[in-house]
Amino acid sequence: MTDRTRADIADLTARVNAAVIGQEAVVHSLILALLCNGNVLLEGLPGTAKTRSIKTLARAMGVNLGRIQFTPDLLPADVTGSETYHSNEGGSELIFEPGPIFNELVLADEINRAPAKVQSALLEAMEERQVTVAGKSYPLPPLFLVMATQNPIEQEGTYPLPEAQMDRFLFKVRVDYPDAEAERSIVRMLQKEEGGHHAEQTPVGTEAIFAARQAIQKMTFSEPVERYLVDLVMATRQPEGLSDELASWIAVGSSPRASIALHRASRAEAWLQGREHVLPEDVRAVAPAVFRHRLILSYDALADGIDTDRVVTDILDLVAAG
């Protein structure tokens, strides 16, 4: 069963990679997030296939995709849905009309363009897997993932995400431009699509995701690897034990959610690599995406042009594995 499930997940990954050329790291992060029952924040310039990634994933799995274009005038009801009056045999009643959040996959496009009330409505859905409207709670689909995007260079008219909401994302992934060879492949692929060359494939289905999650829950974590994982998180809170430079760069370290996310993601990474136990290299592989949005840097770091990726790289270099 496990081998069949791995084959299904590998097939799903290959399908998305075939349609989203040059963004293998993004696709890998989306698959990991699905296996971990988490959410993903993508940060990248326009045209880097962020929207195409989630659309292709939904099509390959045969599930529904809800898209929310975040704007300053967006209301919470535009995300969650609302109660509306309906006439019924001479009378009227309030009926809940679900919003776009009630889909298996949800694209929250340019999430930092929405005000705080809308962001808080999304936060409940991401964390509680339910939506509350007029005092009633409505559960979201069993398979549920939010992929939010934001543009790193446009700051006018935006509302920075609060740290509490950033912490709800399992990963923050930076999306770069593809290289020259991938760019040529993209042009050729789009020309084929314009010509109507679409190969219909049977959807992988959600059963493979749920089966994989069960297998991942049974993954074993040795005590040395578990200690290494915790040491990485503690290094973000007590960097003075590693170096004075790190201590001057980190203002606030990662919360316990970082430990939970690192534990889940490293198990999923090990499972994807065909192992039944977690190695330090699995923890290291997912650490940048887990820590990237959970560190608050000092003014000194920002003034020196230091970003969180540099800080995480130094922590990984300085913390001994086992």
Secondary structure, DSSP 8 states (H G I E B T S, - for coil): -HHHHHHHHHHHHHHHHHHSTT-HHHHHHHHHHHHHT--EEEEE-TTSSHHHHHHHHHHHHT--EEEEE--TT--HHHHHEEEEEEEETTEEEEEEEE-TTSSSEEEEETGGGS-HHHHHHHHHHHHHSEEEETTEEEE--SS-EEEEEE-SS--TT-----HHHHTT-SEEEEE----HHHHHHHHHHHHHHHTT---------SHHHHHHHHHHHT-B--HHHHHHHHHHHHHHH-GGGT-HHHHHHEEE---HHHHHHHHHHHHHHHHHTT-SB--HHHHHHHHHHHHTTT-EE-HHHHHTT--HHHHHHHHHHHS---
